[in-house]
Amino acid sequence: MTSVLKYRVAACALVAALSLTAGTAQAADLGGNCCADLEERIAELEATTARKGNRKVSLEVSGHVNEALLWWDDGVESNVGTYTNDNSRTRFRFKGEAKIDSDWKAGYLIEIGVRSSNSKRFTQDDDNGDGAGALDLRHSVWYLNSKRFGRVWVGLTGGAGEKVTETNLAATKDIAKYSNVEDNALGLNMRFNGAISATSWRRLMRDGGDQPGEGRRFNMVRYDTPEFAGFTGTANFGEDDTWEVGARYTGALAGFKLAAAVAYGENNDTNGVVSGGSFSASQTGFQCPGNEWNGAVNNPAAVTNGCQQVGGSLSVMHEETGVYFNLAGGRLTDDNIANDPGVPAATRPFIDNEHDFYAGEVGIERKWMALGKTTLFAQYFKNEGGTLDRGFSATGAPGTGDIVASTLESYGIGVVQGIDAAAMHLYLTYRHYEADITRADGAGGLVNFDADNLDVVMGGAIIRF
């Protein structure tokens, strides 16, 4: 853009010089023609400089920065720090498209996430958390698109299950996800009667903290149907026999905006997570604890059934008043947990092989001030899961039992204020967490533990570019 500005200044100086040495009528005619050509050339240069990699395929650069202050209190210790809000972490993306003919287009998407520090992975002893200061590859994919036949994607991206449990028409979708609570400080270790354990809050939700039924980005071939009456379908396959199918809907009815999604998937992968260098990404589909553990001990024969999950969500907003609600739920079934060679035989009859969650949000989003819309909201989340952590101990000392069942609940409220002139949202949220755990002692006995409560406040801003 600097070169374009220099071009404008130099050209205008030339026009002024010519005007001083030419006749009045001639100068006026010369200045008019020259300036018209000049403005056309400048517009062409600006478009080429800002948006184009070449004259055939477009280039668009966009993204956002999402940083916040986060305060937490686990009943014994409290602290505050600055974190990248992983509800929608800071990122930048490159995307573009080229027209092949009247029906077909080709395009691409590259998106890279940035974490200055990690709001979902820090602990009492690690202020920044895993991945702090690193980049992670979120999307690297090309596609072919037809108005009549739909779109085919190839590469690293999300499939039918990606964000299927997170449908949300309100501004909270990038700030405080009602169905994915791990992003708000659930990397912290749990406490029991004041004693800190080695188990983090997020471990009560599936393998890595994602809610049951929610998909992940992985290397895949994906197909999207053309849109019909607001509906689109998706099917994808990749990464060692992981596949998903699903459908989504967006539309309006009787003064209400509607959005919904549902997906089903199966995963037979035994390789766990693979990452490398400063760019890392999940190299499997949605993960199953039994598959990952059995594969980790080189016992793929124990993975007999794979795992299956289903999830969905609904968002409804009244257009005139801005009153809205969101609902979501999901289930993951993993029979291979009981095949884990590390689980004692006496424990296996108590294992809960199903992980379930449901969540909701109610609120109002209206433009009460010239700055932009204000969103007031309240949220509820509940997750019930099975074996997720071996060798559990409520005191932090080495344990001899396994978590065979658990319950996690969360209550939250918050406010979001849009600033339209800056493509920005300011926000302030509060969440309260409660949990209880059932542990098998390996000798046929069960012990119940109530965790100390956790409170989290997060305030910050997201600005888009």
N, C-alpha and C positions, 0 to 999 in steps of 0.2 A: 504494500500500500504506500510506502514511502516513495517508491519510484513513480507511482501514479501521481502523487501530490507534486513531486518535482516536475513532472511532465506538464501538469496543469499550470504551475507558476511560470515555467519557461515559455509556454505557448501564449499565455496571457500577456507576458512581457513583450513578446514578439508582436502580438496584435497591437499593443499600445504604441510601440515604436513605428510600426507601419502607418498608424493613424496620424502620427505627427508629421510624416514626410509625404503623405498623399493628399490629394484634394479631398474636400469634405464629402462630396457625394461618392467619390470612388472609395474613400476610407470606410464610409458607412456600408457600402456594398461588400467590400472586402471583409470588414469585420463580421457582418452577418453570416456570409458563407463560411468564413473560417471558423467562427464559433460553433456553428451548427455541426460542421465536420469534427471539430475538436470534442464537443460533448458526446458525439456518437462514438468516437474513438476511446474516450475516457470510460464510457459505460462498458465498452467491450473489454478494455484492460482490467477494469474492476471485477467484472464477471470472471475473467480468466484467472486473475490473481487469487480471488477469494474462494472460488468454488470449483475450478476445473483442474483435473490432473492432466487431461488431454481433451481434445475437442470431440471425442466420441463418448467417453464415460465421465459422468459428472462426479464431483467430489464435494461432500458436505461435511464440515467439522462441527460437532456439537458435544454437549455433555452437561455436567453440573458439578458444583462443589457443595458438600453437605457436612458441615462440622458443627459440633455442639459441646457445651459444658454438661458433664454428667456427674451427679451426686448420688452416692449409695450409702446404705446403712444396713449391715447384716446382723444387728443386735449387739455386737461387741465392738466392731470397728466401723468407722465411716470415713469417707474421703470424697474428693472432687477432682476432676481432671478434664482435659480437653480431648475429645475423641471424634473420629470419623463415624458418623451415624450410619451403621451398617443396615438400617432399614432400606436405604438406597444410597450406598456408599458413593463417594466422589468418583467420577469416571469421565473419560473422553472417548468419543467414537468417530469413526470415519465410515461414511456410507455413500453409495452412489448407484447410478443406474444408467443403462444405455438402451435405446430403442432399436430393436432388430427389424421389425416390420410393424404393420398396423395392429398386430395381436400380441407379439412376443417382445419381452424385455429381459435383459440380463442385469443382475445387480450383485452387490456385495455388502457385508457389514463386518467391521472390525471394532471391537469395544474392549477397552482396558480399564479395570478398576484400580483405584488409588486409595490406600489407607495410610494416613499419617499415624494413627493408632486405631485400635480395633475395639469398637463398643461391645462386641459379643464374645471376645476371647480374652480380655484382660482378667487378672485374678488379684487377690489380696496381696500377692507377692510379686506380681508382674504388672506394672502400671500400664504398659502398652499392649500386651497380648500378641499372640501369633500373627505374623504377617504385617506387623507395624512397619511402615516405611517401605513396603513392597508394592509391586504391581502384580495384578492377576489378570490373566486373559479370560474374558467373559464370552466373547463371540469372535469367531473367525470363520466366515461362511460365505459362499456364493449361492446364487439362486437363478433359476429361470422361471419367468412368470408369464402366464397366458390368461387373458380375460375369460376364455372359454374353458380351459382345462385346469386352471389353478396354478399353484406354485410348488416347485421342488427345490429343497435346500440341501446342500452338502457341506459338512464341516462341523465345527464346534458351535453349538447353539442350544437353545431350549426347545423341548418338544411339546407334546400334548399336555404333559403334566406340569410344565413350567408356569408358576403363578396361578395354577388352577384353583387353589384354595385361598386366593388373596384378592378376588375381584372386589373392586372398590371404586365408586364414582366420586368420592370426596377427596379433598386435598391430603387427607391423612395417609394415603397409600404409599407415599415416599418418606413419611416422617415417623409413623408409629403403626406398623402393621398389626391389625387386630388379631390375625391368625398365626403370626410368626413372632412370638414373644422373646425368643432367644437373643434377638438383636439388641435388646436393652439390658445389658450387663449380666446375662446368664452364663458367662464364663466364670463368674465368681464361684468359689468353693462353698458348699453348704456347711452350716453349723448345726450342731445338735447339743442343746443345753450349754451353749457357749463354746464348745470344743469344735475346732475346724476339722472337716473331713477332707479326704482326697478326691471326693466326688463333686463335680461341678453341677450346677442347676440344669444346664443344657443337656446333660447326660440322661435326664429323665425323659427326654423326647428323642426317640429313635437313636441312631448311631452318632450323629453329629449335631443334633439340635433342631433339625428341620421337622416340621409337623408331619404326622402320617398323612399320606395321600398326596403330598407335594412333590413334584418332579424336580429334576436338576438339569443343568446344562451338561451335555457330554457330546462326544463325536458321533454323528448320526447322519442318516438320510431321512429327510422329513418331507411329507407331502401335505399341503393345505388345499382344501377344495375351494372353488369359487364361492363367493358370498351369495346366499340365497335367502331373501326375506329376513336378513339380519343374522343368519346362522352360517357358521363355517365349521368344517370338520378337519381334524388333524390326525395323521398316523406317522409314527417314526420308529426306526430300528437302528441299533448300533451297539458297540462296546460289549462284545461277548454275550449276545442273546438278551439284550435289554430292549423291550418294545413297549409302546404306549399308543393308545387311541383315545380321542376325546372330541368334544364339541364345545363351541362358544357361541354366545348370542349377545348382541347389542341392539337396542331399539327403544321405542317409546310407545306408551299406551295410556290413553285417558289422562294426559297431563303428568305422567310419570316417566322418568328415564329408567331403563332396565339394562342390566348386564348380568350374565351368568356363565358358568363354565363347569364342566365335569370331565374327568379322565380316569382311565383304568390302565394299569401297567403291570408288567412282570419283569423280574430280574433274576437271571441265573449266574451272574458274574461272581467269581470267587477271588478276585484280585485286589479288592479294597481300593484305596486311593493312591494314585501315582502322581507325583508332582516333580518339577525340576526347575532349578535356577530361580531367578527373580520373577519369572512368569510361571504361574502354576494354575492348574485347573483340575477339577474332578475328572478322572478318566473312566468313570463308570457311570451308569445311570443312577437312579435312586438306590441308596445302599440298604442292605439288610444285615443286621448284626450277625445272624447265624452264618450267612454266606461269607462275610468278611472274616469272622473269627476262624471258621473252618479252613478257608483258603489260606489264612495267615500261618496256620500250622501244617501246611502242605497236606491237607486231608480233603481234597476236592470230592472224594467218593462219599463223604458225609453229607455233601450238599445234594440232596435227592429231589427236592421239590421246588427249589427257588423260593421266591417270596412274591406276594401280590399286594397291590395297593389300589385303592379307589379314593378319589377326593373330589370335592366340588364346592362352589360358592355362589352367592347371589347378592347383588347390590341393587337397591331400589331407592330413587330419590324423587320427591315431589318437586316439579320444576318451579311452581309459583312460590312455595314457602321455603324450599330448601331443606325440609325435613327428610331424613334418610335413615336407612338401616342396612347393615351387612350381616350375612350369615355364612358360615363355612363349617365343613366337617370332613373327616377322612379316617380311613382305617388301613393299617398295614398288617398283614398276616405273614408270619415267618416261622414255619414249622422246624426249620433247621437249627433254631436256638437250642432245642433239646438234644441235638446231635453234637453239640460242642464237646469235644473230648475233655475240656477242662472243668466241666460241670459234674459234680458227684452224682452218682446214680440216685442217691436218696433225695436229691434236690429236684430232679427232673419232673416228678409228678406235680410239683407246685408251680412250675413255670407257666407264666401267661404268655402265650405266643401271639397275642393280638395287641396292637397299639392303636388307640383311638383318640381323637380330639374333636371338640366342637368349640366354636367361638362366635361372638357377635359384637356388633358396634351399632350404637344409635347416636344420632346427632342432628345438628342443623347447620347449614352452610348458606349464608346470605351476605349481600353487600350492604352492610350498615354504614359504611364510611367510604369516602372517595378513593382511599388507598387500594381497596380490593376486598374480596370476600373474606368473611370471618367464619371459621368452623369451630363449633363447640361440640365435644363428643365424650362418650363414655364407652368402655369396652369390658368384655368378660371373655376369659379363656380357660378351658379345662382339658388336660391331657391325662390319659390313663395308659400306662405302658408296662411291659414285661421286663425280662432280663436284659439289662443294659450295662451293668458294671460288675466285674468279678472281683473278689477279694475286698468287698465293701467293709469299711469300718467307720463307725460314727465318731471315733476319737482321732482319726488321722493315723493311728498306728496300723501296721499291716493287719488285714482282716482275713477271715477264713470262710466268709459267706458270700453269697451272690444276691443281688437285688432280683427278686422274682416278680415283683409288682410294685407300682408306684402311682401316685396321683399328684399332679401339679395344677394349681389354680392361680389365676391372675386377675386382678381388678385394676382398671385404669381410667383416668380422665385426662383431658387436655384441651388446649386451644391452639388454633393455627390462624395466622393473619397473613393474607396475601398482600403483596406490594406489586401491583400490576406493572407500574412504570419501570421496575427493575427486574421483572421476571423472577420474583423472589417470594419465599414464604418464611416468616418467623414462626417459631413454635415453642410451646412449653408443655411438657407431659409428665404425668406421675403414674407409676405402677407399683402395686403391692403383690408380692408373691408368697404363696404358702405351699407346703408339700408334705407328704408322708410316704414312707418307704416300708416295704415288707422284705425282710432278708431271711434267706434260708441259711442255716448254720452248717449244712453239709451232713448232718446226722439225722435228718428227718424232722427237725424243729424249725419253727418260724418265729421271727422277732420283728415287732413293729417299732418304727421310729418316726417321731414328728420333728420336722426340721424347724429351726428358728426362722422367723419371717424375714423377708428381704424387701426393702423399699428403695425405689429408684426414681430420681427426678432428672429429666433431660430438657435442656433448653438451647436452641440454636437457630440456624437458618440454612436453607437450601437456595442457591441461586443458579439459574440455568443460563447456558450460553449456546 
